[in-house]
Amino acid sequence: MRAAETPPTTNPRIRVTDVRLLSDNWYTLHTTTFDIQAADGSWSSQSRETYDRGNGATILLYDVDRRTVLLTSQFRYPAYVNGHPDGMLLETAAGLLDDDDPETAIRREAIEETGHRVGEVTHVFDAFMSPGSVTERLHFYAAPYDAGTREHAGGGLVDEGEHITLVELDIDAALDLVESGGIIDAKSIMLLQWAVLRGPFATR
């Protein structure tokens, strides 16, 4: 699902004056000029670039009895080029929405990446992950997993260039990795913290 190509008109303090396509090589990059009204009523003109890669969904798989979570490990070139030592990030399973709803999409990504066909899922929250320049809205989910939900070894789709390794961690070990920098992916940090504050590992 992509952001609307026609600029919205729901905010009367924003008047879009020009939209130009810079790139559509993989996803789309636009530069937009708009007028914005300040609190004192004055108007000024600003220009922003927006990168539209569609919306996405992510899911934390957890086992309450064993106090474990199931994460993925894969190479992320943008992190590698920006100083990550090897570019291999520990993450919750995730993917972009196709022409379907977020829950359908995350069930598909869970089985592709982890090999687990989850049952009931919990919608946790939605968030814009980098609203200064990226249009993506990410839908966050959680679901239990165990030996009975596993259908295959996972690993992602090779024809889409995915080379994913599964990593099962004790929830406390996962939180220690967040603190030490071993887990540095934002969506995964958000779901792990939710899991112990309000989710399946929270102390009631």
C-alpha positions in Angstrom: 0.0 0.0 0.0 1.5 3.3 -1.1 0.9 6.9 0.1 -1.6 8.9 -1.9 0.1 10.5 -4.9 -2.4 13.4 -4.8 -1.5 15.7 -1.8 -4.1 15.8 0.9 -6.1 18.9 1.7 -7.3 18.2 5.2 -5.0 20.7 6.9 -6.0 24.3 6.1 -2.5 25.5 7.3 -0.8 23.5 4.5 -1.0 24.5 0.8 1.0 22.2 -1.5 2.2 24.2 -4.5 4.4 21.8 -6.4 5.2 18.1 -6.5 8.0 16.7 -8.6 9.1 13.0 -9.1 12.8 12.6 -8.6 13.1 8.8 -8.8 10.9 5.7 -9.3 13.8 3.3 -9.7 12.6 0.9 -7.0 10.2 3.0 -4.8 9.3 6.6 -5.4 11.1 9.8 -4.3 9.3 13.2 -4.6 10.3 16.7 -3.8 7.3 18.8 -2.6 7.0 22.6 -2.1 4.3 23.8 0.2 3.2 26.9 2.1 2.8 26.5 5.8 1.0 28.9 8.1 2.6 29.8 11.5 0.8 30.3 14.7 0.9 34.1 14.2 -0.9 33.7 10.9 2.0 34.4 8.6 2.9 32.1 5.7 6.2 30.7 4.6 7.3 28.3 1.8 9.2 25.1 2.5 10.5 22.2 0.4 10.8 18.5 1.5 11.8 15.3 -0.1 9.6 12.2 0.7 10.5 8.6 0.1 7.5 6.3 -0.5 8.2 2.6 -0.1 4.7 1.7 0.9 3.5 0.7 4.4 4.7 -2.3 6.3 4.0 -4.7 9.2 6.2 -6.4 11.8 5.5 -9.1 14.4 7.1 -10.3 17.6 6.8 -14.1 18.1 7.0 -15.1 21.8 6.8 -18.2 23.9 5.6 -17.3 27.4 6.3 -20.7 29.0 9.9 -20.8 27.8 10.3 -16.9 28.1 11.7 -16.8 24.6 11.3 -14.6 21.5 12.0 -15.5 17.9 14.0 -13.0 15.9 15.6 -12.9 12.5 19.1 -12.0 11.4 19.9 -10.6 8.0 22.2 -8.2 6.2 21.1 -4.6 5.9 23.2 -2.5 3.6 22.0 0.9 4.8 23.0 0.1 8.3 26.3 -1.3 7.1 27.2 1.8 5.1 26.3 3.9 8.1 28.8 2.4 10.5 27.3 -1.0 11.6 30.3 -3.4 11.8 28.9 -6.2 9.6 25.4 -5.0 8.6 23.8 -8.1 10.2 20.8 -6.9 12.2 18.7 -8.8 14.7 15.0 -8.0 14.0 11.4 -9.0 14.4 9.9 -10.5 11.3 8.6 -7.8 9.0 7.7 -6.9 5.4 5.9 -4.4 3.2 2.2 -4.7 2.6 1.2 -5.8 -0.9 -2.4 -5.2 -1.9 -3.7 -6.7 1.3 -4.4 -5.6 4.9 -1.7 -5.5 7.6 -2.7 -8.6 9.4 -2.8 -10.7 6.3 0.6 -9.3 5.3 2.2 -10.1 8.6 0.9 -13.6 8.7 2.5 -14.1 5.2 5.8 -12.6 6.4 5.9 -14.7 9.5 5.6 -18.0 7.6 8.0 -16.8 4.9 10.7 -15.6 7.3 10.3 -17.8 10.4 8.5 -20.8 9.1 5.8 -20.4 11.8 2.1 -20.2 10.9 0.7 -18.1 13.7 -2.8 -18.4 15.1 -4.3 -15.4 16.9 -2.4 -12.2 16.6 -2.5 -9.1 18.7 -2.4 -5.7 17.1 -0.1 -3.6 19.4 0.1 -0.2 17.8 1.1 1.7 14.6 3.9 4.1 14.1 5.6 6.3 11.6 9.3 5.2 11.8 11.0 8.1 10.1 8.4 10.8 9.5 10.9 13.5 8.5 11.4 11.9 5.1 9.8 8.5 4.8 6.1 8.0 4.3 5.9 4.5 5.7 3.4 3.6 8.5 4.4 0.4 10.3 1.8 -1.8 11.9 3.0 -3.7 14.9 1.8 -7.2 15.9 2.6 -10.0 18.4 1.7 -13.6 18.5 2.7 -16.8 20.4 4.7 -19.5 18.7 5.8 -23.0 19.7 6.8 -26.3 18.1 3.2 -26.8 16.9 3.1 -23.6 14.8 6.3 -24.4 12.9 5.7 -25.6 9.3 9.2 -25.2 7.8 12.7 -23.9 8.5 11.9 -20.3 7.4 14.7 -18.1 5.9 12.7 -15.9 3.6 12.4 -16.0 -0.2 15.6 -16.6 -2.0 14.2 -15.2 -5.3 13.7 -11.9 -3.4 17.3 -11.9 -2.2 16.4 -12.8 1.4 19.0 -14.8 3.3 17.5 -14.9 6.8 18.7 -16.8 9.9 16.4 -17.4 12.8 17.7 -16.5 16.3 15.8 -17.6 19.4 16.6 -15.6 22.6 15.5 -15.5 26.2 13.5 -12.3 26.6 16.0 -11.0 29.3 18.9 -11.8 27.0 17.2 -9.9 24.2 16.7 -6.8 26.5 20.4 -7.0 27.5 21.2 -6.9 23.8 19.1 -3.8 23.4 21.0 -2.1 26.2 24.4 -3.2 24.9 23.7 -2.3 21.2 23.4 -5.9 20.0 19.9 -5.1 18.9 19.8 -1.8 17.2 16.7 -2.1 15.0 14.0 0.4 16.1 10.9 -1.7 15.4 12.4 -4.7 17.3 13.3 -2.5 20.3 9.8 -1.1 20.5 8.2 -4.6 20.4 10.6 -6.1 23.0 10.0 -3.2 25.4 6.2 -3.5 24.9 6.5 -7.2 25.6 7.9 -6.6 29.1 5.9 -3.4 29.9 2.4 -4.3 28.7 2.7 -7.5 26.8 3.1 -11.2 27.4 6.1 -10.9 29.8 4.7 -8.0 31.8 4.4 -8.4 35.6 0.7 -8.0 36.3 
